[in-house]
């Protein structure tokens, strides 16, 4: 299935009464001694445990107090980072290659991309979090043999000793090495497998497409699509006027890392086109993404223009046939076709449906799909029935009619 968007998308010892007081006293003494020993035998281990827990708690409290005094954007070499438990090398188990599948091609890529921890610096800035992974901002040198420092996004398991999460990260690594490099894909720059499991990815300056779109309001968006859905000529003067407002009228705009470039209907057309190119490329590599959504598309700037890159291959699978979904995992139902929700099976066709929903997200400036429908507040089963009966997202006023029809056809 080719992606074409059509534009250039949870009591002891009770004493007996006796006449022999000495014997009774002796027995009472023995009993008292035994009781005391038993009591101490119980209390001493308990006291040791309590003391150990208290000491651990005090150290943990001191650790967090020290962490809270650090600057949020502070940078320090990976081997010196003690305030972030995830990167504390004192408990590292060494080489993680025993968790990597016996795949010669994968091992070859790892050998080529491996970077030592000593050449990696990770900040305390979290770029994103998922159910099993977390992404930090960092810098690395030695990427592709380049001695200069490179800004990177560092993805790690949320729990570094969780073998399940490590294997999932390695599965993502396997998918990304199979994918190769493409302009509209977040590319793999390096990997760490000795000491910790880390993926070094391209850093997108402006974050997710979803956040990017939601940062614009009507005043900051240049809409040149009329009420009938026809695209009007692009007015350079009007676009420049909006850019001047972004640069001068809102100083927090660039401070928050947002692009000062004007967002227009023309830009949105470019976004969906670039997404279609990235997804088409994944199709040629027999990669099923399974979680395509605006939150998993990133924006960066290159040569005075915004470049869109598809990211987050944590759910991606290789194959051309239907790929079953783990029944323990939650499904992104708002982005899925009815048959995929019912059978928990994904394919390139389900990715095409998701692409149609992403186009709707794009032209609605980051609205939540089906948020205006009461059906999502009832049950997934009823939502599926509604989809089968023809429920579709309505055209947003910013969306060209031709693009909307294309989105309906992909669904």
SEMI-411525 format. One record per residue (C-alpha): x negated, y negated, z; residue number from 1; residue in one letter. Coordinates in Angstrom, 3 decimals. Each point is the difference from the previous one (the first is absolute). Layout:
N
site east X, north Y, up Z, resi NUM, resn A
...
# end
This chain:
411
site east 0.000, north 0.000, up 0.000, resi 1, resn X
site east -1.556, north -3.250, up -1.130, resi 2, resn X
site east 0.380, north -3.246, up 1.865, resi 3, resn X
site east 0.902, north -2.871, up -2.256, resi 4, resn X
site east 1.440, north -3.164, up 1.384, resi 5, resn X
site east 0.477, north -1.642, up -3.324, resi 6, resn X
site east -2.116, north -3.053, up 0.734, resi 7, resn X
site east -3.413, north -1.141, up -0.900, resi 8, resn X
site east 3.069, north 4.312, up 8.820, resi 9, resn X
site east 3.894, north 15.915, up 35.539, resi 10, resn X
site east -3.452, north 12.528, up 35.576, resi 11, resn X
site east -3.049, north 1.950, up 0.972, resi 12, resn X
site east -0.788, north 2.247, up 2.992, resi 13, resn X
site east 2.940, north 0.054, up 2.407, resi 14, resn X
site east -1.556, north 1.203, up 3.357, resi 15, resn X
site east 1.406, north 3.061, up 1.942, resi 16, resn X
site east 0.864, north -0.315, up 3.777, resi 17, resn X
site east -2.535, north 2.100, up 2.109, resi 18, resn X
site east -1.008, north 0.232, up 3.722, resi 19, resn X
site east -3.709, north -0.123, up -0.702, resi 20, resn X
site east -0.781, north -3.681, up -0.262, resi 21, resn X
site east -3.645, north 0.567, up -0.892, resi 22, resn X
site east 0.896, north 2.367, up -2.775, resi 23, resn X
site east 2.696, north -2.364, up -1.118, resi 24, resn X
site east -2.413, north -2.912, up 0.055, resi 25, resn X
site east -2.606, north 2.024, up -1.884, resi 26, resn X
site east 2.551, north 1.067, up -2.550, resi 27, resn X
site east 1.262, north -3.536, up -0.322, resi 28, resn X
site east -3.561, north -1.178, up -0.525, resi 29, resn X
site east -0.564, north 2.612, up -2.682, resi 30, resn X
site east 3.272, north -0.834, up -1.649, resi 31, resn X
site east -0.772, north -3.694, up 0.142, resi 32, resn X
site east -3.395, north 0.673, up -1.534, resi 33, resn X
site east 1.527, north 2.111, up -2.734, resi 34, resn X
site east 2.648, north -2.619, up -0.655, resi 35, resn X
site east -2.615, north -2.713, up -0.119, resi 36, resn X
site east -2.128, north 2.011, up -2.412, resi 37, resn X
site east 2.990, north 0.709, up -2.194, resi 38, resn X
site east 1.025, north -3.619, up 0.040, resi 39, resn X
site east -3.502, north -1.184, up -0.821, resi 40, resn X
site east -0.277, north 2.653, up -2.660, resi 41, resn X
site east 3.039, north -1.543, up -1.607, resi 42, resn X
site east -0.745, north -3.655, up 0.588, resi 43, resn X
site east -3.690, north -0.119, up -0.959, resi 44, resn X
site east 0.496, north 1.074, up -3.631, resi 45, resn X
site east 3.011, north -2.269, up -0.219, resi 46, resn X
site east -2.029, north -2.908, up 1.402, resi 47, resn X
site east -2.765, north 0.695, up -2.496, resi 48, resn X
site east 2.484, north -0.081, up -2.863, resi 49, resn X
site east 1.576, north -3.230, up 1.265, resi 50, resn X
site east -3.429, north -1.612, up 0.360, resi 51, resn X
site east -0.962, north 1.076, up -3.497, resi 52, resn X
site east 3.233, north -1.368, up -1.474, resi 53, resn X
site east -0.417, north -3.281, up 1.910, resi 54, resn X
site east -3.582, north -0.365, up -1.206, resi 55, resn X
site east 1.055, north 0.718, up -3.570, resi 56, resn X
site east 2.842, north -2.526, up 0.260, resi 57, resn X
site east -2.337, north -2.691, up 1.359, resi 58, resn X
site east -2.469, north 0.608, up -2.813, resi 59, resn X
site east 2.795, north -0.051, up -2.564, resi 60, resn X
site east 1.351, north -3.247, up 1.431, resi 61, resn X
site east -3.469, north -1.551, up -0.100, resi 62, resn X
site east -0.386, north 1.266, up -3.564, resi 63, resn X
site east 3.238, north -1.635, up -1.152, resi 64, resn X
site east -0.777, north -3.234, up 1.841, resi 65, resn X
site east -3.310, north -0.148, up -1.797, resi 66, resn X
site east 1.730, north 0.741, up -3.285, resi 67, resn X
site east 2.570, north -2.741, up 0.502, resi 68, resn X
site east -2.707, north -2.638, up 0.375, resi 69, resn X
site east -1.455, north 0.749, up -3.420, resi 70, resn X
site east 0.839, north -2.171, up -2.926, resi 71, resn X
site east 2.559, north 1.651, up -2.219, resi 72, resn X
site east -2.134, north -0.407, up -3.057, resi 73, resn X
site east -3.336, north 0.820, up 1.649, resi 74, resn X
site east -2.477, north 2.065, up -1.968, resi 75, resn X
site east -2.689, north 2.308, up 1.312, resi 76, resn X
site east -1.907, north 3.023, up -1.259, resi 77, resn X
site east 1.993, north 3.225, up 0.143, resi 78, resn X
site east -2.493, north 1.667, up 2.369, resi 79, resn X
site east 0.404, north -2.852, up 2.503, resi 80, resn X
site east 3.778, north -0.151, up 0.023, resi 81, resn X
site east 0.993, north 1.207, up 3.485, resi 82, resn X
site east 3.226, north -1.952, up 0.425, resi 83, resn X
site east 1.865, north 1.909, up -2.705, resi 84, resn X
site east 0.434, north 3.577, up 1.247, resi 85, resn X
site east 0.466, north 1.270, up -3.521, resi 86, resn X
site east -3.581, north -0.950, up -0.816, resi 87, resn X
site east -1.696, north 1.073, up 3.240, resi 88, resn X
site east -2.848, north 2.198, up -1.196, resi 89, resn X
site east -0.655, north 1.493, up 3.465, resi 90, resn X
site east 2.595, north 2.710, up -0.611, resi 91, resn X
site east -0.651, north 0.688, up -3.671, resi 92, resn X
site east -0.123, north 3.692, up -0.799, resi 93, resn X
site east -2.445, north -0.321, up -2.844, resi 94, resn X
site east 0.440, north 1.179, up -3.567, resi 95, resn X
site east 3.623, north 0.438, up -1.097, resi 96, resn X
site east -0.748, north 2.015, up -3.105, resi 97, resn X
site east 1.512, north 3.138, up 1.572, resi 98, resn X
site east 3.412, north -1.640, up -0.485, resi 99, resn X
site east -0.556, north -0.693, up -3.699, resi 100, resn X
site east 1.432, north 2.548, up -2.457, resi 101, resn X
site east -2.376, north 2.210, up -1.930, resi 102, resn X
site east 0.219, north -2.104, up -3.118, resi 103, resn X
site east -3.237, north -0.527, up -1.908, resi 104, resn X
site east 1.304, north -3.045, up -1.859, resi 105, resn X
site east 1.159, north -1.636, up 3.240, resi 106, resn X
site east -3.333, north 0.694, up 1.713, resi 107, resn X
site east -1.748, north -1.486, up -3.017, resi 108, resn X
site east 2.001, north -3.212, up 0.286, resi 109, resn X
site east -0.640, north -0.181, up 3.756, resi 110, resn X
site east -3.734, north 0.362, up -0.566, resi 111, resn X
site east 0.132, north -2.811, up -2.503, resi 112, resn X
site east 2.158, north -2.327, up 2.151, resi 113, resn X
site east -1.311, north 0.816, up 3.510, resi 114, resn X
site east -1.008, north -3.028, up 2.104, resi 115, resn X
site east -1.545, north 0.270, up 3.460, resi 116, resn X
site east 1.696, north -1.581, up 3.027, resi 117, resn X
site east -3.068, north -2.185, up 0.528, resi 118, resn X
site east 0.784, north -1.837, up -3.246, resi 119, resn X
site east 3.592, north -0.710, up 0.945, resi 120, resn X
site east 1.399, north -2.852, up 2.113, resi 121, resn X
site east 3.642, north 0.061, up 1.038, resi 122, resn X
site east 1.876, north -2.988, up 1.384, resi 123, resn X
site east 2.901, north 0.107, up 2.457, resi 124, resn X
site east 2.370, north -1.203, up -2.716, resi 125, resn X
site east 2.621, north 2.601, up -0.848, resi 126, resn X
site east 1.197, north -0.302, up -3.564, resi 127, resn X
site east 2.655, north 2.694, up 0.222, resi 128, resn X
site east 1.292, north 3.003, up 1.947, resi 129, resn X
site east 1.795, north 3.168, up -0.978, resi 130, resn X
site east 1.250, north 3.125, up 1.799, resi 131, resn X
site east -3.415, north 1.671, up -0.214, resi 132, resn X
site east -2.405, north -2.680, up -1.209, resi 133, resn X
site east -1.208, north -3.490, up 0.773, resi 134, resn X
site east -1.853, north -2.466, up -2.236, resi 135, resn X
site east -2.623, north -2.451, up 1.308, resi 136, resn X
site east -1.833, north -2.843, up -1.679, resi 137, resn X
site east -3.738, north 0.593, up -0.299, resi 138, resn X
site east -3.207, north -0.454, up -1.956, resi 139, resn X
site east -2.403, north 2.564, up -1.370, resi 140, resn X
site east -3.289, north 0.037, up -1.814, resi 141, resn X
site east -1.238, north 2.730, up -2.242, resi 142, resn X
site east 3.266, north 0.292, up -1.911, resi 143, resn X
site east -0.921, north 1.565, up -3.331, resi 144, resn X
site east -3.627, north -0.699, up 0.845, resi 145, resn X
site east 0.609, north -3.721, up 0.310, resi 146, resn X
site east -2.124, north -1.361, up 2.926, resi 147, resn X
site east 2.178, north -3.079, up 0.489, resi 148, resn X
site east 2.929, north -0.030, up 2.403, resi 149, resn X
site east 3.452, north 0.672, up -1.415, resi 150, resn X
site east 3.338, north -0.773, up 1.636, resi 151, resn X
site east 2.001, north 3.203, up 0.358, resi 152, resn X
site east 3.163, north 1.428, up 1.513, resi 153, resn X
site east -0.882, north 2.911, up 2.312, resi 154, resn X
site east 2.633, north 2.709, up 0.393, resi 155, resn X
site east -0.240, north 2.454, up 2.915, resi 156, resn X
site east 2.279, north 2.481, up 1.799, resi 157, resn X
site east 1.990, north -1.598, up 2.829, resi 158, resn X
site east -1.423, north 2.695, up 2.320, resi 159, resn X
site east -3.559, north 0.771, up -1.038, resi 160, resn X
site east -0.083, north 3.453, up 1.669, resi 161, resn X
site east 3.286, north 1.102, up -1.558, resi 162, resn X
site east -1.037, north 2.593, up -2.580, resi 163, resn X
site east 3.409, north -0.206, up -1.659, resi 164, resn X
site east -0.376, north -3.734, up -0.620, resi 165, resn X
site east -3.596, north 0.487, up -1.144, resi 166, resn X
site east 1.095, north 2.637, up -2.514, resi 167, resn X
site east 2.706, north -2.330, up -1.258, resi 168, resn X
site east -2.600, north -2.724, up -0.515, resi 169, resn X
site east -2.189, north 2.494, up -1.854, resi 170, resn X
site east 2.982, north 0.935, up -2.165, resi 171, resn X
site east 0.365, north -3.681, up -0.858, resi 172, resn X
site east -3.707, north -0.085, up -0.810, resi 173, resn X
site east 0.475, north 2.973, up -2.309, resi 174, resn X
site east 2.831, north -1.752, up -1.828, resi 175, resn X
site east -1.982, north -3.221, up -0.378, resi 176, resn X
site east -3.071, north 1.768, up -1.382, resi 177, resn X
site east 2.255, north 1.689, up -2.538, resi 178, resn X
site east 1.614, north -3.320, up -0.868, resi 179, resn X
site east -3.225, north -1.746, up -0.952, resi 180, resn X
site east -0.143, north -3.748, up -0.507, resi 181, resn X
site east 2.552, north -2.365, up -1.492, resi 182, resn X
site east 0.646, north -3.732, up 0.223, resi 183, resn X
site east 3.494, north 0.492, up 1.401, resi 184, resn X
site east -0.926, north 2.643, up 2.574, resi 185, resn X
site east -1.656, north -0.658, up 3.376, resi 186, resn X
site east -3.331, north 1.648, up -0.694, resi 187, resn X
site east -2.119, north 2.121, up 2.322, resi 188, resn X
site east -3.366, north -1.656, up 0.746, resi 189, resn X
site east -1.552, north 2.349, up 2.538, resi 190, resn X
site east 0.591, north 2.748, up 2.539, resi 191, resn X
site east -1.280, north 0.913, up 3.478, resi 192, resn X
site east 0.138, north 3.683, up 1.032, resi 193, resn X
site east -2.927, north 0.147, up 2.444, resi 194, resn X
site east 1.163, north -1.075, up 3.448, resi 195, resn X
site east 3.471, north -1.131, up -1.033, resi 196, resn X
site east 2.372, north 0.336, up -2.914, resi 197, resn X
site east 0.312, north -3.392, up -1.707, resi 198, resn X
site east 0.997, north -1.177, up -3.458, resi 199, resn X
site east -1.434, north -3.270, up -1.326, resi 200, resn X
site east 2.448, north -1.654, up -2.378, resi 201, resn X
site east 0.225, north -3.170, up -2.033, resi 202, resn X
site east 1.095, north -2.954, up 2.096, resi 203, resn X
site east 3.045, north -1.911, up -1.234, resi 204, resn X
site east -0.183, north -3.590, up 1.217, resi 205, resn X
site east 3.725, north -0.689, up -0.010, resi 206, resn X
site east 1.299, north 3.218, up 1.554, resi 207, resn X
site east 3.097, north 1.847, up -1.097, resi 208, resn X
site east 2.234, north -1.078, up -2.836, resi 209, resn X
site east 2.950, north 0.124, up 2.423, resi 210, resn X
site east -1.598, north -2.493, up 2.419, resi 211, resn X
site east -1.180, north -2.130, up -2.881, resi 212, resn X
site east 3.458, north -0.269, up -1.536, resi 213, resn X
site east 1.680, north -0.701, up 3.351, resi 214, resn X
site east -2.382, north -2.905, up 0.640, resi 215, resn X
site east 1.604, north -1.944, up -2.841, resi 216, resn X
site east 3.331, north -1.761, up 0.291, resi 217, resn X
site east 2.101, north -1.727, up -2.607, resi 218, resn X
site east -2.089, north -3.203, up 0.170, resi 219, resn X
site east -3.246, north 1.908, up -0.535, resi 220, resn X
site east 1.335, north 2.190, up -2.786, resi 221, resn X
site east 0.314, north -1.226, up -3.552, resi 222, resn X
site east 2.960, north 1.820, up -1.484, resi 223, resn X
site east 0.313, north -0.342, up -3.735, resi 224, resn X
site east 2.770, north 2.574, up -0.511, resi 225, resn X
site east 3.443, north -1.452, up -0.576, resi 226, resn X
site east 3.276, north 1.243, up 1.534, resi 227, resn X
site east 0.587, north 2.245, up -2.984, resi 228, resn X
site east -3.339, north 1.756, up 0.529, resi 229, resn X
site east -1.746, north -1.564, up -2.959, resi 230, resn X
site east -3.642, north -1.047, up 0.370, resi 231, resn X
site east -0.527, north -3.721, up -0.511, resi 232, resn X
site east -3.238, north -1.571, up -1.300, resi 233, resn X
site east -2.774, north -0.325, up 2.606, resi 234, resn X
site east -0.510, north -3.622, up 1.048, resi 235, resn X
site east -3.683, north -0.584, up 0.834, resi 236, resn X
site east 0.693, north -3.381, up 1.608, resi 237, resn X
site east 2.584, north 1.473, up 2.397, resi 238, resn X
site east -2.362, north 2.867, up 0.909, resi 239, resn X
site east -2.841, north -2.439, up 0.719, resi 240, resn X
site east 2.320, north -2.089, up 2.168, resi 241, resn X
site east 0.858, north 3.057, up 2.140, resi 242, resn X
site east -3.690, north 0.895, up 0.291, resi 243, resn X
site east -0.766, north -3.511, up 1.254, resi 244, resn X
site east 2.707, north 0.427, up 2.653, resi 245, resn X
site east -1.528, north 3.297, up 1.081, resi 246, resn X
site east -3.487, north -1.471, up 0.302, resi 247, resn X
site east 0.859, north -3.357, up 1.569, resi 248, resn X
site east 3.403, north 0.283, up 1.632, resi 249, resn X
site east -0.559, north 3.185, up 2.033, resi 250, resn X
site east -3.515, north 0.267, up 1.525, resi 251, resn X
site east 0.870, north 3.359, up 1.639, resi 252, resn X
site east 0.533, north 1.468, up -3.436, resi 253, resn X
site east -3.659, north 0.671, up -0.806, resi 254, resn X
site east -0.916, north 0.437, up 3.707, resi 255, resn X
site east 2.277, north 3.032, up 0.079, resi 256, resn X
site east -1.839, north 1.483, up -2.947, resi 257, resn X
site east 2.749, north -0.602, up -2.521, resi 258, resn X
site east -0.545, north -0.885, up -3.595, resi 259, resn X
site east 0.428, north -3.666, up -0.917, resi 260, resn X
site east 0.991, north 1.059, up -3.498, resi 261, resn X
site east 3.509, north -0.719, up -1.116, resi 262, resn X
site east 2.327, north 2.988, up 0.113, resi 263, resn X
site east 2.308, north -0.012, up -2.976, resi 264, resn X
site east 2.209, north 2.287, up -2.032, resi 265, resn X
site east -2.947, north 0.351, up -2.330, resi 266, resn X
site east -2.174, north 1.218, up 2.925, resi 267, resn X
site east 2.618, north 2.548, up 1.047, resi 268, resn X
site east 0.127, north 1.333, up -3.549, resi 269, resn X
site east -3.775, north 0.408, up 0.166, resi 270, resn X
site east 0.294, north 1.838, up 3.336, resi 271, resn X
site east 2.479, north 2.602, up -1.245, resi 272, resn X
site east -2.018, north 0.443, up -3.187, resi 273, resn X
site east -3.171, north 0.663, up 1.999, resi 274, resn X
site east 1.835, north 2.452, up 2.272, resi 275, resn X
site east 1.265, north 1.828, up -3.076, resi 276, resn X
site east -3.559, north 0.209, up -1.316, resi 277, resn X
site east -1.276, north 1.434, up 3.294, resi 278, resn X
site east 2.799, north 2.560, up 0.204, resi 279, resn X
site east -0.426, north 1.000, up -3.613, resi 280, resn X
site east -3.691, north 0.565, up 0.685, resi 281, resn X
site east 0.834, north 2.208, up 3.001, resi 282, resn X
site east 2.287, north 1.966, up -2.282, resi 283, resn X
site east -2.860, north 0.699, up -2.388, resi 284, resn X
site east -1.937, north 1.400, up 2.985, resi 285, resn X
site east 2.998, north 2.150, up 1.070, resi 286, resn X
site east 0.313, north -1.868, up 3.286, resi 287, resn X
site east 3.440, north -0.336, up 1.622, resi 288, resn X
site east -0.109, north -2.954, up 2.404, resi 289, resn X
site east 3.256, north 0.803, up 1.898, resi 290, resn X
site east 0.001, north -3.263, up 1.981, resi 291, resn X
site east 0.017, north -2.803, up -2.540, resi 292, resn X
site east 1.437, north -3.144, up 1.619, resi 293, resn X
site east -0.912, north -3.679, up 0.188, resi 294, resn X
site east -1.588, north 0.626, up 3.436, resi 295, resn X
site east -2.457, north 2.376, up -1.686, resi 296, resn X
site east -1.026, north -2.383, up -2.765, resi 297, resn X
site east -2.795, north -2.491, up 0.758, resi 298, resn X
site east -0.891, north -3.418, up -1.404, resi 299, resn X
site east -3.484, north -1.360, up -0.600, resi 300, resn X
site east -1.399, north -2.851, up -2.011, resi 301, resn X
site east -2.344, north 0.404, up -2.935, resi 302, resn X
site east -0.993, north -2.566, up -2.603, resi 303, resn X
site east 2.601, north -2.546, up 1.130, resi 304, resn X
site east 2.840, north 2.471, up -0.295, resi 305, resn X
site east 1.750, north 2.432, up 2.315, resi 306, resn X
site east -0.719, north 3.688, up -0.519, resi 307, resn X
site east 2.403, north 2.639, up 1.250, resi 308, resn X
site east -1.350, north 3.318, up 1.310, resi 309, resn X
site east 1.930, north 3.113, up 1.015, resi 310, resn X
site east -1.162, north 1.288, up 3.387, resi 311, resn X
site east 0.681, north 2.559, up 2.753, resi 312, resn X
site east -0.473, north 3.466, up -1.443, resi 313, resn X
site east 0.736, north 1.707, up 3.339, resi 314, resn X
site east 3.101, north 1.676, up -1.424, resi 315, resn X
site east -1.318, north 0.465, up -3.531, resi 316, resn X
site east -0.343, north 3.440, up -1.539, resi 317, resn X
site east -1.575, north 1.357, up -3.138, resi 318, resn X
site east 2.241, north 1.867, up -2.410, resi 319, resn X
site east 2.319, north -0.359, up -2.925, resi 320, resn X
site east 2.856, north 2.105, up 1.415, resi 321, resn X
site east 2.239, north -0.732, up 2.979, resi 322, resn X
site east -1.973, north -0.386, up 3.248, resi 323, resn X
site east 1.851, north 0.939, up 3.262, resi 324, resn X
site east -0.095, north -2.434, up 2.903, resi 325, resn X
site east -0.968, north 1.031, up 3.551, resi 326, resn X
site east 3.341, north 0.408, up 1.885, resi 327, resn X
site east -1.611, north -1.553, up 3.111, resi 328, resn X
site east -0.706, north -3.254, up -1.776, resi 329, resn X
site east 2.397, north -2.916, up -0.317, resi 330, resn X
site east 1.219, north -0.852, up -3.463, resi 331, resn X
site east 0.000, north -3.479, up -1.606, resi 332, resn X
site east 3.611, north 0.560, up -1.096, resi 333, resn X
site east 0.648, north -3.537, up -1.226, resi 334, resn X
site east -2.607, north 0.574, up -2.708, resi 335, resn X
site east 1.034, north 3.551, up -0.927, resi 336, resn X
site east 2.439, north 1.479, up -2.517, resi 337, resn X
site east 2.850, north 2.152, up 1.404, resi 338, resn X
site east -1.444, north 3.359, up -1.106, resi 339, resn X
site east -3.332, north -0.765, up 1.712, resi 340, resn X
site east 1.802, north -0.869, up 3.256, resi 341, resn X
site east 2.141, north 3.140, up -0.153, resi 342, resn X
site east -2.728, north 2.500, up -0.913, resi 343, resn X
site east -3.002, north -1.891, up 1.489, resi 344, resn X
site east -1.786, north 0.481, up -3.304, resi 345, resn X
site east -1.985, north -2.644, up -1.879, resi 346, resn X
site east -1.129, north -0.266, up -3.596, resi 347, resn X
site east -1.141, north -2.618, up -2.484, resi 348, resn X
site east 3.684, north -0.697, up -0.622, resi 349, resn X
site east 0.563, north -0.876, up 3.666, resi 350, resn X
site east -2.985, north -2.363, up -0.255, resi 351, resn X
site east 1.718, north -1.657, up -2.965, resi 352, resn X
site east 3.134, north -0.523, up 2.123, resi 353, resn X
site east -2.158, north -1.538, up 2.755, resi 354, resn X
site east -1.536, north -2.300, up -2.597, resi 355, resn X
site east 3.489, north -1.290, up -0.856, resi 356, resn X
site east 0.598, north -0.800, up 3.695, resi 357, resn X
site east -3.381, north -1.754, up 0.203, resi 358, resn X
site east 0.970, north -2.191, up -2.957, resi 359, resn X
site east 3.156, north -0.980, up 1.893, resi 360, resn X
site east -2.100, north -0.758, up 3.138, resi 361, resn X
site east -2.295, north -2.161, up -2.090, resi 362, resn X
site east 2.664, north -2.163, up -1.615, resi 363, resn X
site east 1.946, north -0.348, up 3.267, resi 364, resn X
site east -3.197, north -1.343, up 1.655, resi 365, resn X
site east -0.289, north 2.933, up 2.408, resi 366, resn X
site east 3.585, north 0.710, up 1.021, resi 367, resn X
site east 0.818, north 3.386, up 1.564, resi 368, resn X
site east 1.658, north 2.327, up -2.533, resi 369, resn X
site east 3.693, north 0.709, up 0.701, resi 370, resn X
site east -0.038, north -2.328, up 3.027, resi 371, resn X
site east 3.337, north -1.427, up -1.094, resi 372, resn X
site east 1.637, north 3.424, up -0.155, resi 373, resn X
site east 1.803, north 1.476, up 3.051, resi 374, resn X
site east -0.762, north 3.478, up -1.278, resi 375, resn X
site east -3.547, north -0.092, up 1.427, resi 376, resn X
site east 1.456, north -0.580, up 3.485, resi 377, resn X
site east 1.981, north 3.264, up -0.174, resi 378, resn X
site east -1.926, north 3.109, up -1.068, resi 379, resn X
site east -2.593, north 1.088, up -2.514, resi 380, resn X
site east 2.418, north 2.612, up -1.343, resi 381, resn X
site east 2.566, north -2.672, up -0.835, resi 382, resn X
site east -2.744, north -2.149, up -1.517, resi 383, resn X
site east -0.948, north 2.890, up -2.304, resi 384, resn X
site east 3.634, north 0.472, up -1.028, resi 385, resn X
site east 0.264, north -3.702, up -0.752, resi 386, resn X
site east -3.123, north 0.110, up -2.165, resi 387, resn X
site east 1.401, north 2.962, up -1.919, resi 388, resn X
site east 3.217, north -1.938, up -0.476, resi 389, resn X
site east -1.844, north -2.908, up -1.548, resi 390, resn X
site east -1.104, north -2.228, up 2.879, resi 391, resn X
site east -2.780, north -2.271, up -1.278, resi 392, resn X
site east -1.783, north -3.150, up 1.097, resi 393, resn X
site east 1.574, north -3.146, up -1.403, resi 394, resn X
site east -1.957, north -2.363, up -2.187, resi 395, resn X
site east -1.634, north -2.808, up 1.963, resi 396, resn X
site east 0.350, north -3.484, up -1.435, resi 397, resn X
site east -3.772, north -0.194, up -0.502, resi 398, resn X
site east -0.106, north 3.204, up -2.053, resi 399, resn X
site east 0.155, north -0.176, up -3.792, resi 400, resn X
site east 2.918, north 2.027, up -1.345, resi 401, resn X
site east -2.305, north 2.039, up -2.239, resi 402, resn X
site east -2.164, north 1.048, up 2.947, resi 403, resn X
site east 3.105, north 0.833, up 2.055, resi 404, resn X
site east 1.336, north 2.260, up -2.739, resi 405, resn X
site east -3.381, north 1.696, up -0.198, resi 406, resn X
site east 0.119, north 0.577, up 3.768, resi 407, resn X
site east 3.464, north 1.548, up -0.296, resi 408, resn X
site east -1.284, north 2.298, up -2.752, resi 409, resn X
site east -2.960, north 1.138, up 2.118, resi 410, resn X
site east 2.515, north 0.918, up 2.732, resi 411, resn X
# end
